[in-house]
Amino acid sequence: MTTTHWIRYEAEGRAGFGRLDGTLVHEHTGELFGRNEATGRRLELAAVRLLAPTQPSKVIALWNNFGALRAKLGLGLPEEPLYLLKSPNSWSAHGAAIPQPRCGGKVVFEGELGIVIGKRCSGVGEAQALEHVFGYTCANDVTQADILNRDASFTQWTRAKGFDGFCPMGPAVVTGLDPQVLRVRTLLDGQVRQDYPISDMTFPVQRLVSLVSRDMTLLPGDVILCGTSVGVGSIKPGSLVEVEIEGIGRLANRLDA
C-alpha cells in the first residue's frame, strides 16, 4: 500500500500545503481534502514552519478505548464510544511550545493516534466508514490533571483538556496506512513512557467513525483522537514530549519552562 505524507506549513508569510518527500515539500494548490494539484514548486522542509496538519471544525477525544489501560484502572467495558470535544484554541503544531496553564497544576501527556476525516460523514455504516477517512496523524491529548475531579459534582473534561496549546497534532497526515498494525510510542525527554498497539482499541477505526457519525456530522479535516493506553505521566516545565508512530513520524512539543 502506497503512503503519502501531507503537511500544512507557512513559508514566506503565507500558509500552504503539500506532499512531503524526505526533506522536500512539493507544493500543491486547491484543497487538501478535495481537488488539488502540484504546482511544480519545491521547498526544503527546513525552510518552512509546520502548521497543525488540518484545520478541523472539531476534535473528538476518546476515553476508555484501550484494553490495557481499562484493566489497569479497573474500568468496565464501554458499550459505546465515550468521548469529549477539544476546543479550537488547544490545537497546535509540531514544534510549538505547550503553554503552562495560568492556574498552574499537574500537566499530563497522552500520546494518541488521530483519525483525520476526509469526506463529510453522517450516519455511515461500518462498511463505508473507511471511505470517509483521509489519513492518520500523531497527537498529544494534554491534560491539566488536578482540575478533572476537583469539584465532586462535575468532572471538568472540557476545561482540563482545553487550555491553549493542549492538542498538538502532526507533523503530517499520512494516507494509505493500515491503522491496525500501528504502535504509539511516547517519549519524555528521550525516555520511552508509552508503547502500545492500536490493535488493542476497543472500537476499531471503522466502528469508531461509524458510531460517532451517528451522533454528529463529521466534516473534512475533523479529527478523532483514539484515546490512550498505559504509561501516561506528568510533564515538568521545560520537558520535551514526543509522540511517535511508525509510518507517520514524530510529533515533538516542549512544555514552557
FENURSUL-V755428 format. One line per field, one symbol per residue. psi: psi as a letter, one per 40 degrees, with the letter a starting at -180 (. if undefined). A space follows every 10 residues. Layout:
psi->???
This chain:
psi->hhihhhiiih hfeiiiiihh gbehhhiiib hdfahiihee hiihdeeihh iheigidihh hiifehdddd ddefiihiei hhiihiidee haiheiihih ideaihhiig hihhhhheih hhfiiddede eehdaiiiih gihgddddfd heehhgdddd eeiheegiia eihhieihde eiihhhhhfe hhdigiidee hdhidddddd ddeddihhih eihhheiiai eiiihiheih hhhhhhedah hhihhh.
